[in-house]
Amino acid sequence: MRPNTVTYTPADDDANGFGDDLQDSAAGVFTLTANNAADSLAHFVTILGNAGTNHSGKTFTLTGTDANGVAQTENMAGPNGVATVTSTKYFLTLTALVVDSTTGTDSFDIGWTDDIVGPTYPLDWKSPYAANIYVDISGTIDFDIQQTFDNVLAGDAPSWVAISALDSKTADTYGNPAIGATAIRLLLNSLTSGATIKISTSQAGNM
């Protein structure tokens, strides 16, 4: 497979990155002021209630795309009072947010966290050689490189596990996924604003 290098400047958490003090329309629709974090990475989405009302019995539906640009949705219970609820899926884009019951004049901040994943990068699982992964960072970042053995090209939902040599690292690092791994991805656990991460991958093919 050809060598590949990608560089990201991940966006730090932003509690109102998708919208500040938003109210739903009569149809339960929120008008977002942005639809992504502008870093080509997928983040957890947050909904912060700005009033003391309990909205936990209402369903907020997120619509957007995952880290690979594939359409996805998630249903979330709303916040109880001045509190934040967080999605369990990572969103590269958030294109719509609706609630199934009116929230009146209460407003919400919609944003993202710095829990982040990158897109899936397929490997040559038939190769007898493990891929080589080099990670170069600037600033402060805590990251994992994860691997999967599922058939991602066939649309399987992958189960991800950390590569032991690339697990919870905070400095420039080198490591290898297992022979037979089908794909890798970046997982960011925390960061400071302005930090960058460069990932270079190469893998010898069958001889």
Buried (B, 14 or more C-beta within 10 A) or exposed (E): BEEEEBEBBBBBBBBBBBBBEBBBEEEBEBEBEBBBBEBBBBBBBBBBBBBEBEBBEBBBBBBBBBBBEEEBEBEBEBBBEEBBBBBEBBBBBBEBBBBEEBBEEBBBBBBBBBBBBBBBBBBBBEBEBBBBBBBBBEEEBBBBBBBBBBEBEEEEEBEBBBBEEBBEBEEEBEBBBBBEBBBBBBBBBBBEEEBBBBBBBBBEEEE
